[in-house]
Amino acid sequence: MHVRSVAAVVSALVGAAAALLLPTSAAHATSGGDRPIVVAHRGASAYAPENTLAAVDRAADMGFRWVENDVQRTKDGELVVVHDATLARTTNVEELYPGRSPWNVKDFTAREISRLDAGSWFGARYAGARVPTLEQYMERVSRNHQKLVLEIKNPALYPGIERQTLKVLANEGWLSPKHLRSRLVVQSFSADSIRTVHALRPGVKTGFLGTPDVADLPEYATFADQINAPHTRISPEYVAAIHGHDGPHGKPLEILTWTVNDAATARRVAGYGVNGIITNAPDVVREATDGS
């Protein structure tokens, strides 16, 4: 294990108070301070329909700078922002296109998807909200002066989606030095997908979604800047082990943990020294941790 990792593990054992003493450059490199950043999961999805422009706007109205989204691809090659492989849960696709079960994203054209109501399931006030294309989503995030954790969802279903996603980001101005330095993370549950993103555009900050064994962290650190793990599977020791390795850009690995929606859990993981917390209820987490 890296020498810094050993020291960090020892420090973590004294508890949450000691975790807050870790240097900014190590434990809180993403936030730029001594509190974790707060990332609005699929937008402020406790208060507006997930992955819609309304959810992005709600996060902005609440004062949150970071949002997270999910990207998949239509039958005719358009990138759209939607979480599930199927459209059934968050749209009226079953009503509008009966007989096309299981209503997978990849089986519908962008035009067909653009007709769907992606808001009524959440509440009447959001009736008519649409599934945004990635271009539409990036334009809104830019307009709101927000920052983005972009998840490439189900990459095995969409060969080449990494290159295509990077092309859209480039076209929207999101691969500029300013954005690469502090406004963008690309993540995935697929290590191969993140390796591909890193190989194609080494300057892009990347995150692996999961909890690799500590022994495997040196390998992940060759292509991932973050290890973004579920809050149920982390500990102070695991967070310290992550911080003990330098990522591909020569800075300590970071960790964003998900999906934290209550104050007690937010305080617990903040005490571990996580760099950020991904949440459906960003106001709850902000109040609990004094994050930003």
Backbone as numpy.savetxt, mean C-alpha at the origin, in Angstrom:
# Nx Ny Nz CAx CAy CAz Cx Cy Cz
23.44 -12.53 11.45 22.60 -11.34 11.45 23.48 -10.10 11.45
23.02 -9.04 10.79 23.74 -7.77 10.74 23.99 -7.26 12.16
25.13 -6.63 12.38 25.47 -6.13 13.70 24.41 -5.16 14.21
23.92 -4.28 13.32 22.91 -3.32 13.73 21.64 -4.03 14.17
21.35 -5.16 13.53 20.15 -5.92 13.87 20.23 -6.44 15.29
21.40 -6.95 15.69 21.56 -7.48 17.04 21.28 -6.39 18.06
21.85 -5.22 17.81 21.64 -4.11 18.74 20.18 -3.71 18.80
19.52 -3.70 17.64 18.12 -3.30 17.60 17.23 -4.27 18.32
17.54 -5.58 18.19 16.75 -6.60 18.89 16.85 -6.40 20.39
18.06 -6.17 20.89 18.24 -5.95 22.31 17.43 -4.75 22.76
17.49 -3.68 21.96 16.74 -2.47 22.30 15.25 -2.73 22.34
14.76 -3.52 21.36 13.32 -3.77 21.27 12.79 -4.51 22.49
13.63 -5.32 23.13 13.18 -6.13 24.24 12.77 -5.32 25.45
13.24 -4.10 25.55 12.86 -3.29 26.70 11.47 -2.69 26.55
10.86 -2.87 25.35 9.47 -2.50 25.20 9.23 -1.28 24.35
8.00 -0.81 24.38 7.57 0.25 23.49 8.35 1.54 23.71
8.68 1.85 24.96 9.40 3.10 25.21 10.75 3.09 24.53
11.44 1.99 24.60 12.74 1.91 23.96 12.61 2.00 22.46
11.53 1.45 21.91 11.36 1.49 20.46 11.30 2.92 19.96
10.72 3.81 20.77 10.60 5.19 20.35 11.94 5.92 20.35
12.97 5.31 20.95 14.29 5.93 20.98 15.14 5.55 19.79
14.67 4.66 18.94 15.45 4.29 17.76 15.68 5.51 16.89
16.84 5.61 16.25 17.11 6.79 15.44 16.16 6.94 14.29
15.85 8.21 13.94 14.94 8.49 12.84 15.37 7.79 11.58
16.65 7.72 11.29 17.13 7.15 10.04 16.87 5.67 9.94
16.66 5.00 11.07 16.43 3.56 11.04 14.96 3.24 11.19
14.40 3.54 12.37 13.06 3.06 12.65 11.97 3.86 11.99
12.25 5.10 11.57 11.17 5.92 11.05 11.58 6.65 9.78
12.25 5.92 8.90 12.77 6.55 7.69 11.66 7.01 6.76
10.53 6.32 6.73 9.44 6.72 5.85 8.74 7.96 6.36
8.49 8.01 7.66 7.70 9.10 8.21 8.48 10.39 8.35
9.80 10.28 8.47 10.60 11.47 8.65 10.43 12.05 10.04
9.89 11.28 10.98 9.70 11.73 12.34 9.68 10.55 13.27
9.18 10.77 14.51 9.21 9.70 15.49 7.84 9.06 15.69
6.95 9.23 14.73 5.65 8.57 14.74 5.45 7.90 13.38
4.70 6.80 13.34 4.48 6.14 12.05 3.60 6.97 11.14
3.85 6.88 9.84 2.92 7.50 8.90 1.63 6.69 8.91
0.55 7.34 8.50 -0.76 6.70 8.42 -1.14 6.64 6.94
-1.41 5.44 6.45 -1.75 5.22 5.04 -3.22 4.83 4.95
-3.99 5.60 4.22 -5.42 5.34 4.06 -5.62 4.19 3.08
-6.07 3.06 3.59 -6.17 1.80 2.86 -7.31 1.83 1.85
-6.95 1.72 0.57 -7.93 1.84 -0.52 -8.65 3.19 -0.45
-7.91 4.20 -0.03 -8.51 5.48 0.32 -9.05 5.39 1.73
-9.83 6.37 2.15 -10.44 6.32 3.49 -11.63 5.37 3.42
-11.34 4.07 3.35 -12.37 3.10 2.97 -13.36 2.76 4.07
-13.14 3.25 5.29 -14.18 3.12 6.30 -15.30 4.13 6.08
-15.05 5.15 5.26 -15.96 6.27 5.13 -16.44 6.51 3.70
-15.88 5.81 2.74 -16.27 5.96 1.33 -15.92 4.65 0.63
-16.57 4.35 -0.50 -16.34 3.06 -1.16 -14.89 2.90 -1.61
-14.32 1.79 -1.23 -12.90 1.53 -1.43 -12.46 1.68 -2.88
-11.23 2.20 -3.04 -10.58 2.31 -4.34 -11.30 3.21 -5.34
-12.22 4.04 -4.86 -12.87 5.01 -5.73 -12.23 6.38 -5.54
-12.52 7.28 -6.47 -12.02 8.65 -6.33 -12.63 9.31 -5.09
-13.84 8.91 -4.72 -14.47 9.45 -3.52 -13.67 9.09 -2.28
-13.11 7.89 -2.24 -12.31 7.46 -1.09 -11.00 8.22 -1.02
-10.41 8.50 -2.18 -9.19 9.31 -2.22 -9.49 10.72 -1.71
-10.59 11.29 -2.19 -10.96 12.64 -1.79 -11.28 12.71 -0.30
-11.95 11.67 0.21 -12.28 11.67 1.64 -11.00 11.66 2.47
-10.02 10.86 2.05 -8.74 10.85 2.75 -8.10 12.23 2.73
-8.14 12.88 1.58 -7.57 14.22 1.46 -8.31 15.21 2.35
-9.63 15.13 2.36 -10.43 16.04 3.18 -10.12 15.86 4.67
-9.74 14.64 5.04 -9.41 14.34 6.44 -7.95 14.69 6.76
-7.23 15.11 5.75 -5.86 15.55 5.99 -4.80 14.49 5.86
-5.10 13.38 5.15 -4.13 12.30 5.04 -3.38 12.36 3.72
-2.07 12.32 3.83 -1.19 12.49 2.67 -0.95 11.19 1.92
-1.04 10.05 2.60 -0.75 8.77 1.97 -2.04 7.98 1.75
-2.20 7.44 0.55 -3.28 6.51 0.26 -2.70 5.25 -0.37
-3.49 4.20 -0.33 -3.08 2.90 -0.90 -4.14 2.46 -1.88
-3.73 1.78 -2.97 -4.71 1.27 -3.92 -4.28 -0.06 -4.49
-5.14 -0.66 -5.30 -4.89 -1.96 -5.93 -5.11 -1.83 -7.44
-4.22 -2.45 -8.21 -4.28 -2.31 -9.66 -4.42 -3.68 -10.31
-5.39 -3.79 -11.24 -5.58 -4.99 -12.04 -5.82 -4.58 -13.49
-6.03 -5.56 -14.38 -6.10 -5.26 -15.81 -7.36 -5.85 -16.44
-7.95 -5.07 -17.33 -9.18 -5.49 -18.01 -8.87 -6.42 -19.19
-9.94 -6.94 -19.77 -9.82 -7.84 -20.92 -9.09 -7.19 -22.08
-9.30 -5.88 -22.26 -8.68 -5.18 -23.39 -7.44 -4.38 -22.97
-6.88 -4.72 -21.80 -5.57 -4.20 -21.46 -5.51 -2.90 -20.71
-6.63 -2.43 -20.17 -6.63 -1.18 -19.39 -6.37 -1.51 -17.92
-5.56 -0.69 -17.28 -5.34 -0.87 -15.85 -6.44 -0.13 -15.08
-7.06 -0.85 -14.14 -8.13 -0.28 -13.33 -7.82 -0.49 -11.86
-8.44 0.34 -11.02 -8.18 0.31 -9.59 -9.34 -0.42 -8.90
-9.06 -1.65 -8.52 -10.07 -2.50 -7.87 -9.33 -3.58 -7.11
-9.87 -4.00 -5.97 -9.16 -4.94 -5.11 -9.35 -6.40 -5.50
-10.59 -6.84 -5.62 -10.85 -8.26 -5.83 -10.62 -8.66 -7.28
-10.30 -9.93 -7.49 -10.20 -10.45 -8.85 -11.55 -10.44 -9.55
-12.62 -10.49 -8.75 -13.97 -10.41 -9.28 -14.58 -9.06 -8.94
-15.48 -8.61 -9.79 -16.16 -7.33 -9.59 -17.42 -7.44 -8.73
-17.75 -8.65 -8.30 -19.06 -8.89 -7.70 -19.26 -8.19 -6.37
-18.26 -8.12 -5.53 -18.46 -7.58 -4.18 -18.70 -6.08 -4.17
-18.01 -5.34 -5.01 -18.02 -3.88 -4.89 -18.69 -3.15 -6.05
-19.38 -3.87 -6.92 -20.12 -3.22 -8.00 -21.44 -3.95 -8.24
-22.23 -3.40 -9.15 -23.50 -4.02 -9.53 -23.35 -4.89 -10.78
-22.18 -5.50 -10.94 -21.90 -6.27 -12.15 -22.87 -7.42 -12.34
-23.31 -8.06 -11.28 -24.23 -9.19 -11.42 -25.56 -8.74 -12.00
-25.98 -7.55 -11.63 -27.24 -7.01 -12.14 -27.09 -6.54 -13.59
-25.98 -5.90 -13.89 -25.81 -5.31 -15.21 -25.39 -6.34 -16.25
-24.62 -7.34 -15.81 -24.14 -8.37 -16.74 -24.44 -9.76 -16.19
-25.72 -10.11 -16.09 -26.08 -11.44 -15.57 -25.57 -12.53 -16.51
-25.26 -13.66 -15.92 -24.82 -14.79 -16.73 -23.34 -14.80 -17.06
-22.57 -13.84 -16.50 -21.14 -13.81 -16.79 -20.30 -14.12 -15.55
-20.88 -14.94 -14.68 -20.18 -15.39 -13.48 -18.85 -16.05 -13.86
-17.79 -15.87 -13.08 -17.71 -15.23 -11.76 -17.38 -13.73 -11.82
-17.61 -13.11 -12.96 -17.47 -11.66 -13.10 -16.04 -11.16 -12.80
-15.07 -11.87 -13.34 -13.68 -11.49 -13.11 -13.31 -10.23 -13.87
-12.47 -9.41 -13.26 -11.99 -8.18 -13.89 -11.44 -8.46 -15.27
-10.64 -9.51 -15.39 -9.95 -9.80 -16.64 -10.87 -10.24 -17.77
-12.14 -10.49 -17.45 -13.09 -10.93 -18.47 -13.99 -9.81 -18.98
-13.74 -8.57 -18.52 -14.55 -7.43 -18.92 -13.68 -6.36 -19.55
-14.22 -5.68 -20.54 -13.48 -4.58 -21.15 -13.55 -3.35 -20.24
-12.67 -2.41 -20.51 -12.67 -1.18 -19.74 -13.99 -0.43 -19.90
-14.54 -0.44 -21.10 -15.82 0.24 -21.33 -16.93 -0.42 -20.52
-16.96 -1.74 -20.48 -17.98 -2.43 -19.69 -17.84 -2.09 -18.21
-16.63 -2.09 -17.73 -16.39 -1.78 -16.32 -16.75 -0.34 -15.99
-16.55 0.56 -16.95 -16.86 1.97 -16.71 -18.34 2.22 -16.48
-19.18 1.28 -16.88 -20.63 1.43 -16.68 -21.08 1.01 -15.29
-20.21 0.35 -14.55 -20.61 -0.22 -13.27 -20.73 0.83 -12.18
-21.66 0.58 -11.28 -21.84 1.40 -10.08 -20.97 0.79 -8.98
-19.94 1.51 -8.57 -19.02 1.00 -7.56 -19.22 1.68 -6.21
-20.37 2.37 -6.05 -20.59 3.09 -4.81 -21.83 2.71 -4.04
-22.88 2.25 -4.74 -24.16 2.00 -4.06 -24.05 0.93 -2.98
-23.18 -0.05 -3.16 -23.02 -1.11 -2.16 -22.61 -0.52 -0.81
-21.94 0.62 -0.85 -21.43 1.24 0.37 -22.47 2.16 1.01
-23.24 2.84 0.17 -24.26 3.75 0.68 -24.86 4.57 -0.43
-26.09 5.00 -0.24 -26.82 5.70 -1.29 -26.13 6.98 -1.73
-25.44 7.65 -0.83 -24.81 8.91 -1.19 -23.69 8.73 -2.22
-23.20 7.49 -2.34 -22.13 7.20 -3.29 -22.62 6.49 -4.55
-23.91 6.45 -4.74 -24.47 5.81 -5.93 -23.87 6.47 -7.19
-23.45 5.63 -8.11 -22.89 6.13 -9.35 -21.39 6.29 -9.36
-20.74 6.10 -8.23 -19.27 6.12 -8.23 -18.75 5.04 -9.16
-17.66 5.30 -9.84 -17.15 4.38 -10.85 -15.85 3.72 -10.42
-15.53 2.61 -11.07 -14.22 1.99 -10.94 -13.25 2.85 -11.75
-12.29 3.50 -11.12 -11.41 4.38 -11.90 -10.34 3.61 -12.66
-9.95 4.15 -13.79 -8.74 3.65 -14.43 -7.55 4.13 -13.61
-6.40 3.51 -13.83 -5.22 3.95 -13.10 -4.87 5.40 -13.45
-5.05 5.77 -14.73 -4.78 7.15 -15.12 -5.68 8.12 -14.36
-6.97 7.82 -14.27 -7.89 8.68 -13.54 -7.51 8.78 -12.07
-7.12 7.66 -11.52 -6.75 7.62 -10.11 -5.50 8.47 -9.86
-4.50 8.32 -10.72 -3.26 9.07 -10.53 -3.50 10.57 -10.68
-4.37 10.93 -11.60 -4.69 12.36 -11.76 -5.32 12.92 -10.49
-6.19 12.13 -9.85 -6.83 12.62 -8.62 -5.83 12.70 -7.47
-4.99 11.70 -7.33 -3.98 11.72 -6.27 -3.03 12.91 -6.47
-2.67 13.16 -7.71 -1.81 14.32 -8.00 -2.51 15.62 -7.66
-3.78 15.73 -8.05 -4.54 16.96 -7.78 -4.63 17.22 -6.29
-4.74 16.14 -5.52 -4.87 16.26 -4.06 -3.52 16.40 -3.36
-2.43 16.37 -4.13 -1.07 16.45 -3.56 -0.82 15.35 -2.54
-1.31 14.15 -2.89 -1.15 13.01 -2.01 0.02 12.13 -2.46
0.32 11.14 -1.64 1.37 10.17 -1.91 0.72 8.79 -2.00
1.40 7.84 -2.64 0.72 6.59 -3.00 1.54 5.35 -2.71
0.87 4.38 -2.07 1.35 3.00 -2.01 0.50 2.20 -2.99
1.08 1.82 -4.11 0.35 1.16 -5.19 0.62 -0.34 -5.14
-0.45 -1.12 -5.02 -0.30 -2.58 -4.99 -0.64 -3.18 -6.35
0.29 -3.94 -6.90 0.04 -4.74 -8.09 -0.66 -6.01 -7.63
-1.93 -6.13 -7.97 -2.77 -7.21 -7.46 -2.82 -8.37 -8.45
-2.69 -9.58 -7.93 -2.82 -10.79 -8.76 -1.95 -10.74 -10.02
-0.66 -10.44 -9.90 0.16 -10.28 -11.11 0.25 -11.54 -11.97
0.06 -12.71 -11.37 0.10 -13.94 -12.16 -1.01 -13.98 -13.20
-2.10 -13.25 -12.97 -3.21 -13.20 -13.92 -2.94 -12.26 -15.09
-1.95 -11.39 -14.92 -1.74 -10.30 -15.87 -0.27 -10.19 -16.27
0.21 -11.09 -17.11 1.63 -11.04 -17.51 2.00 -9.66 -18.05
3.12 -9.15 -17.58 3.59 -7.85 -18.04 2.98 -6.66 -17.34
2.18 -6.88 -16.30 1.50 -5.76 -15.64 2.50 -4.82 -14.97
3.64 -5.34 -14.56 4.64 -4.48 -13.91 5.13 -3.40 -14.88
5.52 -3.81 -16.08 6.01 -2.84 -17.06 4.89 -1.86 -17.44
3.69 -2.36 -17.59 2.57 -1.50 -17.96 2.26 -0.49 -16.86
2.30 -0.94 -15.62 2.06 -0.02 -14.50 3.11 1.07 -14.45
4.35 0.70 -14.63 5.43 1.68 -14.62 5.27 2.68 -15.77
4.78 2.20 -16.90 4.57 3.11 -18.04 3.51 4.15 -17.70
2.41 3.72 -17.08 1.38 4.68 -16.69 1.93 5.67 -15.67
2.67 5.17 -14.70 3.26 6.06 -13.70 4.18 7.08 -14.36
4.97 6.62 -15.33 5.86 7.54 -16.04 5.07 8.59 -16.81
4.03 8.15 -17.49 3.22 9.08 -18.28 2.54 10.13 -17.41
2.24 9.75 -16.17 1.57 10.66 -15.25 2.55 11.49 -14.43
3.85 11.35 -14.72 4.86 12.13 -14.03 5.29 11.60 -12.68
4.94 10.34 -12.40 5.19 9.79 -11.07 6.53 9.05 -10.96
7.34 9.09 -11.99 8.68 8.50 -11.88 9.75 9.59 -11.91
9.35 10.81 -11.61 10.31 11.90 -11.49 11.14 11.71 -10.22
12.30 12.34 -10.13 13.12 12.21 -8.91 12.35 12.56 -7.63
11.53 13.61 -7.70 10.76 14.01 -6.52 9.82 12.91 -6.07
9.11 12.31 -7.01 8.16 11.26 -6.65 8.90 10.02 -6.15
9.98 9.66 -6.81 10.72 8.48 -6.40 11.33 8.66 -5.01
11.67 9.87 -4.68 12.32 10.14 -3.40 11.36 10.01 -2.23
10.10 10.46 -2.42 9.27 10.57 -1.22 7.76 10.39 -1.42
7.31 10.02 -2.62 5.86 10.02 -2.84 5.29 8.70 -3.35
6.13 7.71 -3.61 5.63 6.49 -4.27 6.29 5.24 -3.70
5.45 4.23 -3.45 5.89 2.87 -3.15 5.06 1.93 -4.02
5.70 0.95 -4.64 5.00 -0.10 -5.38 5.19 -1.40 -4.60
4.07 -2.06 -4.27 4.14 -3.27 -3.46 3.34 -4.39 -4.10
3.59 -5.62 -3.60 2.86 -6.79 -4.08 3.09 -7.94 -3.12
2.14 -8.88 -3.11 2.34 -10.14 -2.40 3.29 -11.05 -3.16
3.56 -10.75 -4.40 4.43 -11.57 -5.24 5.86 -11.04 -5.21
6.77 -11.85 -4.66 8.18 -11.44 -4.66 8.69 -11.30 -6.09
8.24 -12.18 -6.98 8.70 -12.10 -8.37 8.26 -10.79 -9.01
7.06 -10.34 -8.69 6.56 -9.09 -9.25 7.40 -7.91 -8.77
7.74 -7.90 -7.50 8.55 -6.82 -6.95 9.98 -6.88 -7.50
10.50 -8.07 -7.67 11.81 -8.20 -8.32 11.78 -7.59 -9.72
10.69 -7.84 -10.43 10.56 -7.31 -11.79 10.51 -5.79 -11.78
9.72 -5.22 -10.88 9.66 -3.75 -10.78 11.04 -3.19 -10.49
11.75 -3.80 -9.56 13.08 -3.31 -9.20 14.05 -3.42 -10.37
13.94 -4.51 -11.13 14.83 -4.69 -12.28 14.54 -3.68 -13.38
13.24 -3.40 -13.60 12.85 -2.47 -14.66 13.16 -1.02 -14.31
12.88 -0.65 -13.06 13.11 0.73 -12.62 13.71 0.69 -11.22
15.02 0.55 -11.12 15.66 0.39 -9.82 15.42 1.56 -8.87
15.07 2.73 -9.39 14.85 3.87 -8.53 13.54 3.85 -7.78
12.61 2.97 -8.18 11.30 2.91 -7.54 11.42 2.22 -6.18
10.82 2.83 -5.18 10.77 2.22 -3.86 9.74 1.10 -3.87
10.11 -0.07 -3.35 9.26 -1.25 -3.45 8.99 -1.85 -2.08
7.86 -2.56 -1.99 7.49 -3.24 -0.77 6.99 -4.64 -1.04
7.44 -5.60 -0.22 6.91 -6.96 -0.29 5.88 -7.15 0.79
4.71 -7.63 0.41 3.62 -7.88 1.35 3.73 -9.29 1.91
4.02 -9.39 3.19 4.15 -10.70 3.80 5.09 -10.66 4.98
5.40 -11.85 5.51 6.30 -11.96 6.67 7.37 -13.01 6.39
8.38 -12.66 5.62 9.45 -13.61 5.36 10.16 -14.00 6.66
10.74 -15.20 6.68 11.57 -15.59 7.81 12.72 -14.61 7.96
13.13 -14.39 9.19 14.24 -13.48 9.45 15.48 -13.90 8.66
15.68 -15.21 8.56 16.85 -15.71 7.83 16.82 -15.34 6.35
15.62 -15.06 5.83 15.49 -14.73 4.40 15.52 -13.23 4.13
15.56 -12.41 5.16 15.52 -10.97 4.95 16.67 -10.44 4.10
17.91 -10.98 4.23 18.97 -10.48 3.35 18.65 -10.61 1.86
17.98 -11.68 1.47 17.60 -11.86 0.07 16.54 -10.84 -0.33
15.52 -10.66 0.51 14.47 -9.69 0.19 15.04 -8.28 0.12
16.06 -8.02 0.91 16.67 -6.68 0.94 17.41 -6.34 -0.35
17.57 -7.30 -1.24 18.21 -6.99 -2.52 17.25 -6.36 -3.51
15.93 -6.47 -3.28 14.97 -5.92 -4.24 13.81 -5.19 -3.60
13.66 -5.26 -2.27 12.53 -4.61 -1.59 13.05 -3.62 -0.56
12.45 -2.44 -0.53 12.78 -1.43 0.47 11.94 -1.59 1.72
10.83 -2.27 1.59 9.91 -2.45 2.72 9.47 -3.91 2.81
9.25 -4.37 4.02 8.57 -5.63 4.29 7.27 -5.24 4.98
6.15 -5.34 4.26 4.87 -4.83 4.75 4.01 -5.99 5.22
3.92 -6.13 6.52 3.40 -7.35 7.13 2.09 -7.11 7.86
1.23 -8.15 7.96 0.00 -8.02 8.75 0.33 -7.82 10.22
-0.47 -6.99 10.88 -0.18 -6.67 12.28 -0.27 -7.88 13.20
-1.02 -8.90 12.79 -1.18 -10.09 13.62 0.06 -10.98 13.64
1.03 -10.68 12.77 2.19 -11.57 12.65 3.52 -10.87 12.92
3.47 -9.73 13.58 4.72 -9.04 13.86 4.93 -8.90 15.36
6.17 -8.63 15.73 6.58 -8.45 17.12 7.67 -7.40 17.14
8.03 -6.89 18.33 9.15 -5.95 18.39 10.43 -6.54 17.81
10.63 -7.82 18.06 11.85 -8.46 17.56 11.85 -8.55 16.04
10.70 -8.84 15.46 10.64 -8.95 14.00 10.84 -7.59 13.35
10.22 -6.55 13.92 10.41 -5.20 13.40 11.87 -4.80 13.48
12.51 -5.10 14.61 13.93 -4.76 14.78 14.80 -5.50 13.78
14.45 -6.77 13.51 15.22 -7.54 12.53 15.11 -6.92 11.14
13.91 -6.46 10.79 13.73 -5.79 9.50 14.60 -4.54 9.43
14.55 -3.72 10.46 15.33 -2.49 10.48 16.84 -2.75 10.46
17.23 -3.96 10.80 18.64 -4.29 10.86 19.29 -4.59 9.53
18.54 -4.54 8.45 19.09 -4.82 7.12 18.92 -3.61 6.21
19.91 -3.35 5.41 19.82 -2.28 4.42 19.19 -2.79 3.14
18.27 -2.00 2.59 17.58 -2.36 1.36 18.38 -1.99 0.13
17.78 -2.10 -1.04 18.50 -1.90 -2.30 18.98 -0.47 -2.51
18.46 0.47 -1.77 18.88 1.86 -1.91 19.81 2.30 -0.79
20.34 1.31 -0.04 21.34 1.61 0.98 20.79 2.18 2.26
19.48 2.11 2.45 18.85 2.59 3.68 18.20 1.42 4.40
18.04 1.51 5.73 17.44 0.40 6.47 16.06 0.03 5.93
15.81 -1.26 5.87 14.48 -1.71 5.49 13.43 -1.08 6.39
12.25 -0.85 5.81 11.12 -0.29 6.55 10.01 -1.34 6.64
9.04 -1.04 7.48 7.86 -1.89 7.58 6.61 -1.05 7.73
5.65 -1.29 6.83 4.28 -0.80 6.99 3.44 -2.00 7.40
2.62 -1.85 8.42 1.80 -2.97 8.87 0.33 -2.71 8.58
-0.43 -3.78 8.34 -1.83 -3.69 7.92 -2.65 -4.78 8.57
-3.97 -4.71 8.45 -4.80 -3.53 8.33 -5.27 -3.22 9.73
-4.87 -2.07 10.27 -5.09 -1.71 11.67 -6.21 -0.68 11.73
-7.30 -1.03 12.41 -8.47 -0.15 12.43 -8.93 0.27 13.82
-8.19 -0.12 14.86 -8.58 0.27 16.21 -7.40 0.88 16.94
-7.71 1.69 17.94 -6.69 2.48 18.63 -5.70 1.61 19.38
-6.19 0.56 20.05 -5.29 -0.26 20.86 -4.24 -0.95 19.99
-4.66 -1.49 18.87 -3.70 -2.14 17.98 -2.75 -1.11 17.38
-3.26 0.05 17.05 -2.40 1.10 16.50 -1.30 1.47 17.49
-1.66 1.64 18.75 -0.66 1.98 19.76 0.34 0.85 19.94
-0.15 -0.38 19.88 0.75 -1.53 20.05 1.80 -1.58 18.96
1.38 -1.50 17.70 2.36 -1.63 16.62 3.25 -0.39 16.51
2.70 0.77 16.88 3.55 1.97 16.92 4.67 1.77 17.93
4.35 1.13 19.03 5.36 0.83 20.04 6.44 -0.11 19.57
6.10 -0.92 18.58 7.11 -1.81 18.00 8.14 -1.06 17.15
7.79 0.18 16.75 8.70 0.95 15.90 8.44 0.81 14.42
7.19 0.44 14.03 6.88 0.34 12.61 6.98 1.71 11.95
7.29 1.72 10.67 7.41 2.99 9.94 6.06 3.56 9.54
5.07 2.68 9.35 3.77 3.16 8.93 2.68 2.16 9.24
1.45 2.65 9.27 0.28 1.83 9.56 -0.74 2.04 8.45
-1.15 0.95 7.82 -2.16 0.98 6.77 -3.51 0.69 7.41
-4.51 1.55 7.14 -5.76 1.48 7.89 -6.94 1.95 7.06
-8.10 1.34 7.31 -9.35 1.82 6.71 -9.86 3.07 7.42
-9.45 3.23 8.67 -9.93 4.33 9.52 -8.75 5.20 9.93
-8.22 5.98 9.02 -6.98 6.71 9.32 -7.11 7.69 10.47
-8.29 8.25 10.68 -8.47 9.18 11.79 -8.30 8.50 13.14
-8.78 7.26 13.24 -8.63 6.50 14.48 -7.16 6.25 14.78
-6.42 5.85 13.76 -4.99 5.56 13.94 -4.22 6.84 14.23
-4.55 7.90 13.53 -3.86 9.18 13.78 -4.05 9.64 15.22
-5.27 9.57 15.70 -5.54 10.00 17.06 -4.80 9.12 18.08
-4.71 7.84 17.78 -4.07 6.91 18.72 -2.56 7.07 18.75
-1.97 7.44 17.61 -0.51 7.45 17.52 0.08 8.83 17.30
-0.78 9.83 17.09 -0.32 11.17 16.73 0.49 11.12 15.45
0.10 10.21 14.54 0.78 10.10 13.24 0.30 11.16 12.28
0.80 11.09 11.04 0.43 12.12 10.07 0.17 11.51 8.71
